[in-house]
Amino acid sequence: MISRAKANFQRISPRKARMVINLVRDRNAAEALQLLDFVPKAGAPVVKKLLASAVANAKVVRPNVDVDGLYISKAAVDKAPDQHMRRWRPRAMGRATRVTKGMSHIIIELDER
């Protein structure tokens, strides 16, 4: 039984989110939730909320699921289109260059051992 949670268009760069995802990949869900409480990274609150959502989704699909037996089978971070977050910076001779703000799609899948 696979339980999935997705967080689309999160306002964090994919590079920062991948650092946190790499910490919790292939861990037990409960252990990963405790670990994310103490990780001083910008992506930790986003990933923790998403992981809690995946655990809740697993409970909805099968109410008698063993939460301690769940582990993170797949975790991925992809770059989202940043068309909403375009900013402009002035440059020399009246020109302007675009500043792209990072946006991410984060996916977590849980499975039973």
RODO-2510 file (C-alpha; in nm, 4 decimals, decimal comma):
residues 113
     n   res          X          Y          Z
     1     m     0,0000     0,0000     0,0000
     2     i     0,1505     0,3267    -0,1113
     3     s     0,0437     0,6567     0,0392
     4     r     0,1381     0,9733    -0,1461
     5     a     0,1471     1,3437    -0,0669
     6     k     0,2447     1,6257    -0,3018
     7     a     0,3211     1,9890    -0,2336
     8     n     0,3200     2,1893    -0,5544
     9     f     0,4563     2,5410    -0,6036
    10     q     0,6338     2,5619    -0,2693
    11     r     0,8277     2,8850    -0,2248
    12     i     1,1683     2,7269    -0,1656
    13     s     1,4444     2,6582    -0,4135
    14     p     1,4813     2,2950    -0,5227
    15     r     1,8432     2,2865    -0,4083
    16     k     1,7504     2,3761    -0,0495
    17     a     1,4563     2,1342    -0,0428
    18     r     1,6703     1,8482    -0,1779
    19     m     1,9132     1,8856     0,1120
    20     v     1,6325     1,8116     0,3578
    21     i     1,4723     1,5373     0,1458
    22     n     1,8058     1,3555     0,1220
    23     l     1,8219     1,3447     0,5033
    24     v     1,4887     1,1643     0,5434
    25     r     1,4823     0,9379     0,2367
    26     d     1,4514     0,5631     0,3222
    27     r     1,3847     0,6312     0,6928
    28     n     1,0864     0,5330     0,9045
    29     a     0,8139     0,7973     0,8980
    30     a     0,8121     0,8481     1,2757
    31     e     1,1905     0,8743     1,2887
    32     a     1,1898     1,1256     1,0022
    33     l     0,9269     1,3427     1,1733
    34     q     1,1403     1,3572     1,4888
    35     l     1,4526     1,4326     1,2867
    36     l     1,2856     1,7216     1,1041
    37     d     1,2064     1,8915     1,4368
    38     f     1,5773     1,9535     1,4929
    39     v     1,7073     2,0197     1,1414
    40     p     1,7989     2,3900     1,1102
    41     k     1,7272     2,4116     0,7361
    42     a     1,4752     2,6294     0,5543
    43     g     1,3007     2,3313     0,3956
    44     a     1,2483     2,1352     0,7167
    45     p     0,9048     2,2818     0,8094
    46     v     0,7734     2,2304     0,4558
    47     v     0,8918     1,8687     0,4367
    48     k     0,7666     1,7940     0,7892
    49     k     0,4184     1,9202     0,7071
    50     l     0,4168     1,7167     0,3851
    51     l     0,5331     1,4022     0,5647
    52     a     0,2603     1,4439     0,8277
    53     s     0,0099     1,4747     0,5432
    54     a     0,1365     1,1511     0,3860
    55     v     0,0968     0,9691     0,7199
    56     a    -0,2581     1,1044     0,7514
    57     n    -0,3332     0,9906     0,3960
    58     a    -0,2138     0,6402     0,4857
    59     k    -0,4489     0,6357     0,7853
    60     v    -0,7446     0,7399     0,5690
    61     v    -0,6806     0,4753     0,3040
    62     r    -0,6405     0,1948     0,5604
    63     p    -0,7510     0,2840     0,9147
    64     n    -0,5776    -0,0191     1,0683
    65     v    -0,2356     0,0616     0,9176
    66     d     0,0671     0,0312     1,1468
    67     v     0,2122     0,3837     1,1512
    68     d     0,5409     0,2590     1,2973
    69     g     0,5814     0,0280     0,9968
    70     l     0,5647     0,3086     0,7399
    71     y     0,8834     0,4258     0,5715
    72     i     0,9620     0,6814     0,3030
    73     s     0,9939     0,4758    -0,0141
    74     k     1,0184     0,7674    -0,2582
    75     a     1,0986     1,1326    -0,2063
    76     a     1,1603     1,3759    -0,4900
    77     v     1,2000     1,7473    -0,5470
    78     d     1,1475     1,8994    -0,8906
    79     k     1,1731     2,2554    -1,0132
    80     a     0,8383     2,4274    -1,0539
    81     p     0,7703     2,6909    -1,3173
    82     d     0,8457     3,0303    -1,1702
    83     q     0,6116     3,2390    -1,3824
    84     h     0,4406     3,3736    -1,0689
    85     m     0,7593     3,4914    -0,9022
    86     r     0,9372     3,7043    -1,1613
    87     r     1,1351     3,9977    -1,0341
    88     w     1,3415     4,2557    -1,2198
    89     r     1,6749     4,4084    -1,1235
    90     p     1,8058     4,7286    -1,2794
    91     r     2,1269     4,7045    -1,4791
    92     a     2,3593     4,9411    -1,6573
    93     m     2,2489     5,1602    -1,9498
    94     g     1,8789     5,1385    -1,8666
    95     r     1,8512     4,7623    -1,9021
    96     a     1,6903     4,5157    -1,6647
    97     t     1,7630     4,1513    -1,5927
    98     r     1,5225     3,8963    -1,4565
    99     v     1,5664     3,7501    -1,1081
   100     t     1,4095     3,4055    -1,0822
   101     k     1,2872     3,3001    -0,7423
   102     g     1,2999     2,9299    -0,6643
   103     m     0,9800     2,7245    -0,6621
   104     s     0,9554     2,3497    -0,6022
   105     h     0,7271     2,0520    -0,6444
   106     i     0,7887     1,8061    -0,3569
   107     i     0,6589     1,4465    -0,3589
   108     i     0,6732     1,1933    -0,0731
   109     e     0,5509     0,8329    -0,0943
   110     l     0,5170     0,6032     0,2074
   111     d     0,5109     0,2246     0,1999
   112     e     0,4957    -0,0535     0,4585
   113     r     0,7909    -0,2739     0,5483
***
